[in-house]
Amino acid sequence: MNIAIFAGALNEHQDGVTRVLHRHIRYYKRMGYRMHFFTPSYNEGNKLENVTKIGSIPFPLYSDYKLSLPLRRKITRAMEKLSPDLVFIHSPCTLGLTATKAAEELNIPVVAEYHTHFPTYLSYYKISFLERFVWQYMRYLYSKCELVFVPSKSVEKNLNENGILNTVFIPHGVDNDVFNPNFFNAEFKSKLGVEGKKIVLFVGRIVKEKNIDVLVQAVELLAKREDFVLVVAGGGPYLKYYQAKTRNAIFLGHLNTKELAQVYASSDIFVFPSVTETFGNVILEAMASGLPPIVANSFGASELISNFENGILATPNSAEDLARAIELLLDDDTLRRKIAQNAYEFALSYSWENILNIYNNYLLNSQKKATLNLVNTPIEQNSVAVKEHSY
């Protein structure tokens, strides 16, 4: 199969989206598929072949991301030469829209993966008045796709309720050979100067919609305790802001995968207050590393958690409840170890290989333009093929 892949960024370690995308890419290579990439953001160090860089401008809300120019003629001409069997879009912005229009002109089937739930971001940037227009745009964009892969049932339900019906629920996976407790480093705490303390870990981009303000407030509520430290792994436009604002915290900045695996395995508690996730890849990575997760009970991320079994669900946007959950695991080592063990065993069942095989079946069917009558069918029917598989 010959696939044209459109992505807002192709730098593997930039964020959770690019890590998932590169996991797909490695699978397609192994399957012998030909791929051509279209993106506004690519570092040559990633060593991908057949990359077409698209002109862009800085994305208004994120200086680290780029917004593609709508170069439809250039993309159409490139796709005419490539003659792909399938277009796979990973960007809902101008790049994805241009790709769907070019594919429509050339009669090439399009599928999409839904990575980012933009309607939930708007309130963080005080532009909630745009929500109606964002949904209108998304309905138009995804109506051009045969299938939209969604990694959580709650987000799929929200899309269906807003008129995006051609969805298929397939969760993400985790590489258990990359993230696991064996990467524990006995010297990690001493290097940070926090021997004898427990590490409460947050991993993610340092941006407003990750609800880091709630995490900072929770740490403040526990300020009298001297037996833990907050460690933050990740970069982003608000890194310096939160460094200046947060006490009892160590900011590690952006880490590569090997460094991140060691940080996970050498920490004690994972905390993730975001209420905007479509899935929450970092939660599964933490679980695979043997960490008990505390997660906001909202949207896709909470679907990974059975409360007090393999994690703890905290009230969304509540610093008080988040602080209570952190304190509970700091004080109860037996509960913390039990949840950590259950989380680890749960993550073992989320095999990327099995999940990518399911994706591949849908791609092959879409290539043949046999979409299994998924468009405009109820949520339960859309998900049935996935429910039959064990993760």
C-alpha positions in Angstrom: 0.0 0.0 0.0 1.1 3.6 -0.7 0.0 6.0 2.0 0.2 9.8 2.0 0.5 11.0 5.7 -0.4 14.5 6.7 0.8 15.6 10.1 1.2 19.0 11.9 4.6 17.8 13.1 6.9 14.9 12.5 9.5 15.3 15.2 9.2 12.0 17.1 9.7 13.2 20.7 7.8 16.5 20.3 4.6 15.4 22.1 2.3 12.4 22.6 0.8 12.8 19.1 4.2 12.5 17.3 5.2 9.5 19.5 2.0 7.7 18.5 2.5 8.7 14.8 6.0 7.3 14.8 4.8 4.0 16.3 2.4 3.8 13.3 5.3 4.6 10.9 7.5 1.8 12.3 4.6 -0.6 11.9 3.9 0.5 8.3 7.6 0.1 7.4 7.6 -3.4 8.7 4.5 -4.1 6.6 6.4 -3.0 3.5 4.1 0.0 2.9 5.4 3.0 1.0 4.9 6.3 2.7 5.1 10.0 1.8 4.9 12.6 4.5 3.5 16.2 4.3 4.2 18.5 7.2 5.2 22.0 8.1 7.5 20.9 10.9 10.3 18.3 10.5 13.8 17.9 11.9 16.1 16.1 9.6 17.4 14.1 12.6 14.3 12.0 12.4 15.7 10.4 9.3 12.4 9.9 7.5 12.4 9.5 3.7 10.0 11.2 1.3 9.1 14.3 3.3 7.5 17.3 1.7 7.7 20.4 3.8 4.7 22.7 3.6 5.1 26.5 4.0 3.7 27.7 7.3 3.3 30.5 9.8 3.6 30.2 13.6 0.5 28.8 15.2 -1.1 31.7 17.3 -1.5 29.8 20.5 1.7 27.7 20.4 5.0 29.2 19.2 6.4 25.6 19.0 3.8 24.6 16.4 3.2 25.7 12.8 0.1 26.4 10.8 0.4 25.2 7.2 -0.4 27.5 4.3 -3.3 26.2 2.2 -1.1 25.2 -0.7 -3.7 23.1 -2.4 -2.1 23.1 -5.9 1.3 22.1 -4.6 -0.2 19.2 -2.6 -2.5 18.1 -5.4 0.4 18.0 -7.9 2.5 16.1 -5.4 -0.2 13.5 -4.8 -0.8 13.1 -8.6 2.8 12.1 -9.0 2.7 9.8 -5.9 -0.7 8.2 -6.7 -1.3 7.1 -3.1 -3.9 4.4 -2.3 -4.9 6.2 0.8 -4.6 9.6 2.5 -4.2 9.5 6.3 -4.5 12.9 8.1 -3.2 13.5 11.6 -3.8 17.2 11.6 -7.3 18.9 11.8 -6.0 22.3 10.9 -5.4 23.8 7.4 -3.0 21.0 6.4 -5.7 18.3 7.0 -8.4 20.4 5.2 -6.1 20.9 2.2 -5.3 17.2 2.1 -9.0 16.2 2.0 -9.7 18.6 -0.8 -6.8 17.4 -2.9 -7.8 13.8 -2.2 -11.4 14.5 -3.2 -10.2 16.0 -6.5 -8.1 12.9 -7.2 -10.7 10.4 -5.9 -8.4 9.0 -3.2 -10.0 7.7 0.1 -9.2 9.6 3.3 -9.1 8.4 6.9 -8.2 10.5 9.9 -6.9 10.0 13.5 -8.4 12.2 16.1 -5.6 13.2 18.4 -6.6 16.6 19.9 -10.0 17.7 21.3 -9.8 21.3 20.4 -13.3 22.4 21.6 -12.1 21.8 25.2 -9.1 24.1 24.7 -11.0 27.2 24.0 -11.9 28.2 27.5 -8.3 28.1 28.6 -7.5 30.9 26.1 -10.7 32.9 26.7 -12.1 32.3 23.2 -15.1 30.0 24.1 -17.2 32.1 21.8 -15.6 30.3 18.9 -16.8 26.8 19.9 -19.8 26.8 17.5 -17.5 27.7 14.6 -14.9 25.0 15.6 -17.6 22.3 15.6 -18.8 23.5 12.2 -15.3 23.3 10.8 -14.7 19.9 12.3 -18.0 18.5 11.0 -17.0 19.8 7.5 -13.5 18.4 7.7 -14.3 15.0 9.0 -17.3 14.6 6.6 -14.6 14.3 3.9 -13.2 11.3 5.6 -14.4 7.7 5.3 -13.3 6.9 8.9 -12.2 8.9 11.9 -10.2 6.9 14.5 -10.9 8.0 18.0 -8.9 6.6 21.0 -11.6 6.9 23.7 -15.3 6.2 24.0 -16.1 9.4 25.8 -14.6 11.6 23.0 -16.2 9.4 20.4 -19.6 10.0 22.1 -18.9 13.8 22.2 -18.1 13.8 18.4 -21.2 11.7 17.6 -23.4 14.1 19.7 -22.0 17.0 17.6 -22.7 15.4 14.2 -19.4 13.6 13.5 -20.7 10.0 13.0 -18.1 8.2 10.9 -16.0 7.3 14.0 -14.2 4.1 15.0 -13.0 3.6 18.6 -9.5 2.2 18.8 -7.4 3.0 21.9 -3.7 3.7 21.8 -1.1 1.3 23.1 2.2 1.4 25.0 5.6 -0.1 24.3 6.2 -2.2 27.4 9.8 -2.8 26.4 10.4 1.0 26.4 8.4 1.9 29.5 8.7 -0.6 32.4 10.0 -0.7 36.0 13.3 -2.2 35.0 14.5 1.3 34.2 14.5 2.3 37.8 17.6 4.3 38.7 18.7 4.0 42.4 20.7 7.2 42.0 18.0 9.3 40.4 16.7 10.9 43.6 20.2 11.7 44.9 21.1 13.4 41.6 18.0 15.6 42.1 18.9 16.2 45.8 15.7 14.7 47.1 16.9 11.5 48.9 14.3 10.2 51.3 11.4 11.9 49.6 8.7 10.5 47.3 8.5 11.9 43.8 5.1 13.0 42.5 5.5 13.1 38.8 3.8 15.1 36.0 4.7 14.4 32.4 3.3 16.5 29.5 3.6 19.7 27.6 3.7 22.8 29.8 0.6 24.5 28.5 -2.6 25.9 30.1 -4.9 23.2 28.9 -3.0 20.5 30.9 -4.6 22.1 34.0 -1.2 22.6 35.6 -2.7 25.5 37.6 -4.8 22.9 39.5 -1.7 20.8 40.1 0.3 23.8 41.4 -2.6 24.7 43.8 -2.7 21.1 45.0 1.0 21.2 45.8 0.5 24.4 47.7 -2.2 22.8 49.8 0.4 20.2 50.8 3.0 22.8 51.5 3.5 21.7 55.2 4.7 18.3 54.1 8.4 17.8 53.6 8.3 14.2 52.5 7.6 14.7 48.7 8.6 16.8 45.8 6.8 17.5 42.5 8.9 16.7 39.4 7.7 18.0 36.1 9.0 16.5 32.8 8.1 18.4 29.6 8.7 21.6 27.8 6.4 24.2 26.4 5.5 27.9 26.2 4.6 28.2 29.9 7.6 26.4 31.3 9.3 29.5 32.7 6.0 30.8 34.0 5.3 27.7 36.1 8.9 27.4 37.2 8.6 30.9 38.8 5.2 30.1 40.2 5.6 26.7 41.8 7.3 25.9 45.1 8.6 22.5 46.0 9.0 21.5 42.4 11.8 20.4 40.0 11.3 21.1 36.3 13.3 18.8 34.0 12.3 20.3 30.7 11.9 18.2 27.6 13.3 14.7 27.8 13.9 12.0 25.1 12.2 8.6 25.4 15.1 6.9 27.2 15.4 9.7 29.8 11.6 9.8 30.3 11.5 6.0 30.9 14.0 6.3 33.7 12.1 9.2 35.3 8.9 7.3 35.2 10.4 4.1 36.8 12.3 6.1 39.4 9.3 8.1 40.7 6.6 7.1 43.2 3.2 8.7 42.1 2.0 9.9 38.8 -0.5 12.8 38.7 -2.4 14.1 35.6 -5.0 16.8 36.2 -5.8 17.5 32.5 -9.5 17.4 31.5 -8.9 17.9 27.7 -7.3 14.6 26.7 -8.5 12.3 24.0 -6.6 9.4 25.6 -3.7 10.3 27.8 -0.7 8.4 26.5 1.5 9.5 29.4 -0.9 7.8 31.8 -0.4 4.4 30.1 3.3 5.0 30.0 3.4 5.7 33.8 1.3 2.6 34.5 3.6 0.4 32.4 6.5 1.9 34.4 4.9 0.7 37.7 3.5 4.1 38.9 0.1 4.5 40.5 -1.7 7.2 38.6 -4.0 10.0 39.9 -6.1 11.2 37.0 -8.9 13.8 36.6 -12.2 12.1 36.1 -12.9 13.6 32.7 -13.0 12.6 29.1 -10.7 10.0 27.5 -8.0 9.8 30.2 -10.3 8.6 32.9 -11.3 5.5 30.8 -8.0 3.9 31.7 -8.7 4.0 35.4 -10.7 1.7 37.7 -11.0 3.8 40.8 -8.8 2.6 43.7 -7.9 -0.5 41.6 -5.3 0.6 39.0 -5.5 4.3 39.8 -7.4 7.1 41.6 -9.9 9.4 39.9 -9.9 12.9 41.2 -12.7 15.5 40.8 -12.0 17.5 37.7 -10.6 21.0 38.3 -10.5 20.5 42.1 -7.1 21.2 43.7 -8.5 20.1 47.0 -9.5 16.6 45.8 -6.2 16.2 43.9 -4.3 17.1 47.0 -6.3 14.6 49.0 -5.6 11.8 46.5 -1.8 12.7 46.6 -1.8 12.7 50.3 -3.6 9.4 50.5 -0.9 7.7 48.4 1.9 9.4 50.3 0.6 8.1 53.6 -0.6 4.6 52.6 2.3 2.6 51.2 0.3 -0.6 51.0 -2.4 1.0 48.9 0.2 2.8 46.7 2.0 -0.5 46.0 -1.2 -2.4 45.3 -2.4 0.3 42.8 1.0 0.4 41.2 1.0 -3.4 40.7 -2.5 -3.4 39.2 -1.6 -0.5 36.9 1.5 -2.3 35.7 -0.5 -5.5 34.9 -3.2 -3.4 33.2 -0.7 -1.7 30.9 0.7 -5.1 29.8 -2.6 -5.8 28.1 -2.4 -2.7 25.9 -0.2 -4.2 23.2 0.7 -1.8 20.3 1.1 -4.7 18.0 -2.5 -5.9 18.5 -3.9 -2.4 18.2 -2.0 -1.6 15.0 -3.2 -4.8 13.4 -6.7 -3.6 14.0 -5.9 -0.2 12.4 -4.3 -2.0 9.5 -7.5 -4.0 8.8 -9.4 -0.7 8.5 -6.8 0.9 6.3 -6.9 -2.1 3.9 -10.7 -1.9 3.8 -10.6 1.9 3.2 -8.1 1.4 0.4 -10.6 -0.9 -1.3 -13.3 1.7 -0.5 -15.2 -0.9 1.5 -15.9 1.1 4.6 -17.9 -1.7 6.3 -21.0 0.5 6.4 -19.6 2.4 9.4 -20.7 5.8 8.3 -23.8 7.1 10.0 -24.2 4.1 12.2 -24.8 4.2 16.0 -21.9 4.4 18.4 -22.3 0.8 19.6 -22.0 -0.6 16.1 -19.0 1.6 15.3 -17.1 0.2 18.2 -18.2 -3.5 18.0 -15.2 -4.6 15.9 -12.8 -3.2 18.5 -14.7 -4.6 21.5 -14.1 -8.1 20.3 -10.3 -7.7 20.8 -8.5 -7.9 24.1 -5.8 -5.3 24.9 
